[in-house]
Amino acid sequence: MGVFESIGTETHEEVLFGQDPDSGLRTIVAIHNTALGPAFGGTRFYPYRNEEDALIDVLRLSKGMTLKSAAAGLDLGGGKAVIIGDPRTMGTERLFRAYGRVVDSLGGRYITAEDVGTTPENMATIARESNWVTGLPSVEGGSGDPSPATARGVLAAMRAVGNRLWNTHDLAGRKVAIQGVGKVGMDLLRRLTEAGVETVVADIHQDAVTEAVESYGSKAVAVDEIHDVDCDIFAPCALGACLSESTIARLHCEAVVGSANNQLAIDDDANLLVGRGILYAPDFIVNAGGVINLYIEMDGYEVNRASALIDAISDNVNRVLDAAEADGVNPHVAAVRVAEERIQDIGSLRLKRRPGHHRGGLK
């Protein structure tokens, strides 16, 4: 499938390809939808097998950001960027500054932040070339790493699901299987341990597994065994497409609540979860904590305000699950409807520009 065919199937507004041969930069920025505001989404630095895989990923991720921001009630659209390569060997100042110029060329239609393979320090380097970046280190007035905020939101979602299943927000004594203990997964693990939850983890990086076992008393299993763990909640916190026909058939849990983006291999896999009696909290509802945190940073970061909005993810989870029951659809369909209805409702209003009104952007 060609580039324009790929873009057309996902209704993206714009896709920008950028490069800097001297640093090895090859980047793709995808703007999915700007009806509610400037496209917002992190920069993923990853050694994709080829350019086609990178394009597919950035298109899926940017569409997910549209739904995430809309459902969370933010005045942001959806976008994403990927840099092709290994951040451990290619992450030079030259590369990030060249990338910053690519972001700046969009004039604020896209605002970036950190993601897999990038850090707040990288954002500070990008900010030397563009104002359209968030997630700066706290010493530079930013909110720092958004991973703890994302983990906080996942825990809020788990409590909402727990209350629905077991009539209590208290998760003590429950068992959670976490697939992926990177920045978000590890902080979620810390929070669950403090809440008295038994945990089982798996990760492709042995050092992360070792930390989980030694610091939090988790049980470790092989990556290809995590779907088979008997638990109360399965928490996907690695890369996407982890819930497929084959993996869903192996699950032994009552609910799926995790931070990974695009957890469903295809949308219809949500029906397979319903068929197995597994309650699914849609990923872009659950993992909105980091985006909410960065959204607050744009207007002058206040930790208490950010925390309150992140904890309200539990209300969003309940709203979506209530809508799914009322409409007789799976939770993923209900969540997409919630997001799309807000895009249509508020997006059409935003077309009526006020004289002198500046839409979106960073202060």
N, C-alpha and C positions, 0 to 999 in steps of 0.2 A: 504494500500500500504506500502511495506517495505521501509527501508532506501535506499537501492541500486536502487530500482525502482523509488523512488522519485528523487534521484540524476540524474538518467539516463534520465528522461523526460525533465530535464532542462539543460542537458549537462554540469554539474559542473565538475571541475577538482578534487576537494577534499572537504571533509567535516570532521571537527575535533570535537569530543565531549570531553569536559574537565570537571573535577569536583574537588572540595576540600570539603570533608565532614565536616571538622571543621568549615568552614565559611558558609556552605550551598551553595557554588558555584556550579551551573549547567549551563554550557555554550555550545553553538554550534557555530563554526566558519565555514562559507561556502566560499570557493574560487571558483568563477564561471569561470573566464577567466583571464589569465596572458599574453596574446599575446602582449599587448602594454606595459606592465610593471607590477610591483607588484600589487596584488589585494588590492584595497583601499575601505574602507567603515566603517561607524561608528559602535559603540557598543550600541545596544538597550537593556535596562534593563526594563523588562515588566512582569507582573504577568499573563503569559499565562495560559489558562485553563488546558493544558496538553502539553506533550513533542511533540506530533504530530503537534499541532498548532504552536509551536515554530519552528519546522523544516520547515514547510510550509512557514512561514514568512521569515525565514532567506534565504531560497532558492529563493524566489521571490525577496527579497530586494537585494541580491547579484547579481542576473542577471540584475536587474535595474541599479546597479552601473556600470556594464560593459558597458551598453548602454550609461549611463550618461557621464562617463569619455571619452568614445570614441567620442561621438557626440560633446563634448565640446573641443575636440582637445588636450586632456591631455595624457601624456605618462603613463597612469595608467590602470590597469585592474580592475575587479570588485570583491568585496568581502563584507562580512557583518558578524557581530557577534551578538548573542543575549545571554543575561543572564536571566534565568528564575527566577522570584521572584519579590518582591516589594522593589524598591530601597529605600523607606522611612524607612523600618525596617531592610533591609539586607545589605545596602550599607556601609559595614565596611572597614577599611583599610586592614584587612586580606583578605577579599573577592577580592578587587581590585588588591592587590598584587599577589594573587593566580591566578587571571585572567591574569595579566601581564605576568606571567610565561607561561601560555598557549599560549599567543600571541608570546612570545619570542621563543617558541619551533618550530615555523614555519620558523625561520631564515630569516625573511624579505619577505617571499612570501605574507604575509598579513600585511597591515599597518592600524591601527585603529584610531578612533577619537570619538568624542562624538555623541550621538544621543538621541532619546527619553529616558528619565530616567537617563541620565548621564550628567556630567558637565566637564568644563575645569579642575576643581580641581580633579575630579576623574581621568582625563587623567594624571595629574601630579603624582598621586599615582601609576598608571600603569607604568609610565615612570621610576619609581624606580626599576622596574624589567625587562624592555624592552626598547630598543631604537626605536622600531617600532610603534611610537604613535605620533600623531599631535594634534593640538587644545589645546595646553597648555595655561595656563593663561598668559596674557601679561607681568606680573611681572617676569615670567620665560622665557621671550623671544619668547613666542608663539603669535598666533593671537587671542587667547581668544575664546569666544562664536561665532561660525560661523552663528548663526541665523540671525543677521542683514545683513550679506552678502547674505544669501539665500533670504531674503525679498527684498533686493536691486535688485537682479536678477529677482524676480517675477514682481516687478514694471516695470523693463525694458521690460519684455515680454508683460505686459499689455499695455505699450505705443506702442509697435510694433503692437499689435492686434488692438488697438484703431486707429492707423493710417490707418490700412487696412480696418477697418469697417467704420470709420467716417472721414477719411482724415485729422486727426490731432493727434499728440502725446499728446496733452493736455487733461487730463482726468477730468478737473474741471467740476463740474455739473453732472458727471456720478454717477451711483449707483452700488456699489459692495456688494455682499453678501458673507461674509467670514464664512466658516464652520471650526471652530476651531481657537481659539485665544490663543494658547500656545506661545512659544518663537518666532517662525517665524511669526505666524498669528498676534501677537500683534505688532511686529515691522512693519509688512506690514500695519497694521491698522494705525499706527503712520504716515507712509509715505503717505498713501492715504489721511489721514486727512489734512496733510500739502499741498497736491496737490489739495485740494478743492473738494474731492470726498465724496459723501454721503455713509454711510456704515450701513450694517445690520449684526449682528453677532449672532452666536450660539456656545455654548460649554457645555460640560458635567460638567465643573467646574464653579460653580456660582461665585467664587471670580474673575475669569478671565472675566466673563461677566460683573460683577460690575465695574471692572477697565475700560473695554472698553466703558461702558456707561458714567461713571463719568469723565474719562480722555479725551475721544475723541468724546463724544456726539453721539455714535452709538445707533441705535435702536436694541434691543434684541428680539429674538424670540426663541421658544423652539427648541431643537435639531432636533426633528422630523418634524419641519416646515420650516427649512432653504431651502430645495429644492423647496419650493413653492413660495419663495419670487420673486416678480416682480423686476428685476434688469437688468443692462447692462452686468455685468460680474459676474459669479459665481466662487468663489475662494475656492476650497477644500484645507484646510490647516491642516487637522487632519490625521487620519490613512487612509489606502488604501481601495480599493474596494468600494468607495462611489458612483461611476457612474455605475449603473446597469440598466437593462431593466426597472425596476420599478421606480427608481429615475430619470432617464433621461426623462421619460414620464411626470414627474412633473415639470421639469425646465421651467422657464420663463425668459430666458436670451438670449443674442446674442453671448456670448462667455464663455468658461470655461478656466480659467487661474489660477492655484494654485500651492502650494508648496508640497502637499501631494505626497508621493510615491505610485506607482501602483494604480492610481485612477480608472482605468477601472477594473471592476469585471472580465471581459474576454475581450480579444483583439477585438472581433467583436462588442463590445459596441461602439467603435469609429464610426462604420457605422450608429448606431442609432443616434448619435449626428449629423452626416452629414445629415441623413434623416430628422431631425427636423430643419435643417438650422442653427445649432449652431456651431460656429467656435471653434475647440478644439486645444489648444496649448499643445502638449504632455508634460506630467509631467517631464520626465527626461531631457528635453530641458530647461524647465522653471526653475526648482529648482536646477540647477547646481551651483548657486552662492556660496554655502557653500563649495562644493568640490573644486571649483576654488580657493577660499580663502585659504583653507588648503594646496592645491598643491603649492601655492606660499610660504607658510610657510616652506615647505620642503627645499627650496633653499635660505632661509633667507627672512623673511617677509618684504614686501614693500607695504604699504597700497595703494599708488597711482597706482602701477602696478596691484594689485589685483582688485581695483575698475574699472580700464579701461577694464580688461578682463571680469569682471562681467557685466558691461554695454553692452558689445558686445553680450550678450545673445539675445538682440533684433535682431541682425543680424542673429543669429542661428535660431531664430523663423521664420524670413522671409525666410531664405533658405529652411527650412523644408516645410513651407506652399507653397512656390513657387514650390518645387518638387512635393508636393501632387497634385497641380493643373496640372502641366505638365504631370504627370504620370497617372492621373485619379484615385488616391487612396486616402484613408483617411489620415489625418496627422500622426496618430500613425504608420501606415505602412511606410510612407515616412521617419519618424524619425528613425525607426528601420533600414531601408535601409542605411541611412546616416551613422549610427553607424557601422553597419556590414561591409559596404564597406571600412571604414577606418581600421577596425580591420583586414580585409583580406589584404588590400594594405600595411599598415605599419607593421602589425604583421608579415607578411612573410619576410619583409626586416629585421626586428629585429632578425630573426633566424640566419642571417649571422653575427655572432659575430666578433667584432674586437679584435685583441690581446690586452689583458690587459684592455678591456672595461668592466666597471662595470655597469650593467643594473639596474636602479632603486635604491631605498633605500634613506635614510635620511642622510643629511650631519651633 
